[in-house]
Amino acid sequence: MAKNLSSVTFTVLLLVLLMVSTEILKIEAMNIKARCLPQGCKNATFSEECGPEPFTGSNNDCCHCCVAKYGREAVCKGVVEGPDKHCHCYKERV
């Protein structure tokens, strides 16, 4: 039993090290983060609002809210705007 547990632990550790060394997790995190930069839109148009009103987070939090609610492909940036501090989601104008 201990020998099997040791083998499983070693295998899991090996997989984690493989993922870290190939930067799989880092690349995915960069893709999400890059979508939330204001430069993510070339020709932006307002799409929807996201989150509570007033939105208490940053522009980055707003963008992540938009991506979580509407999907990564439908959002190019999220910005906290206006005196009421609403999180506005933007998409590419077609």
N, C-alpha and C positions, 0 to 999 in steps of 0.2 A: 504494500500500500504506500509506504513512504517513498519507494523507488518510483512509483507511478506519479505521485505528487511532485516529486523533484523533476521528473521529465516534463510535466505540464508547465511547471514554473519556468523551467529553462526555455521551453518553446515560446511561451508568452513573452518572456524577456527578449528573446531573439527577434521576435516579430516587432516589438516596440523599437528596438535598436535599428532594425531595418527601415522602419517607417521614418524614424528621426534622421537616419543617415541619408536617405533619399529625399528628404525634405517634403514628403507628401503632405504632411499636416501644414507646414509653413506655406506651401504654394496655395493650398485651399484657403488659408487665412488671408493671404495676400489678395486673392481674387475677391473675396468678400469686402475687404477693406478698400481696395481700389474702386469698387463700385460705389463706395460711400464718399468719395472725395468730390468736392464741387466741380473739379475738372472732368468728372465722369460723364458730363453731358456736352454734346457739341451744339445741339439746337433744342434746348429744354422747353417743355410746356408743362403747366400745372396739371397734376393728375388727381390726387386725392389728399385727404388729411389722415393723420395716424396718431394714435395715442391719446392720452388724457389732455384736457384743456384746463389750465395752461400746461404746456409741455415743460417739464422741469429739467429735462436732460439737455445735452449738447447737440450740435448739428450731427455729429457722428452717431449719437444715440438715436436721433430722429431718423437718420438714414437706415440704421439697422432695424428700426421699427417698421419702416416702409418695406424693406426687403423681406422681413418676416411675414408681413401681412399680404403683400401683393406679388412677391416673387422677385428673384434676382433679375430676371429678364425684363420685367415691367418697370423697373426703377433705375434711374441713373443718378439721382441724388435726393437727399432729404435735408431740409433746412428749417430751423426754427425761425419764424418770421412774425412780424406785426407786433403791435402793442399788447395783444392778447396772448402772445407766445404760442402760436399754433405750429404743429409739425406738419410742414407741407412736403408732399412727395412729388417728384418731377419725373417725367418720362421723355424720351426722345420724340420730337415732333416729326410726324411722318410726311 
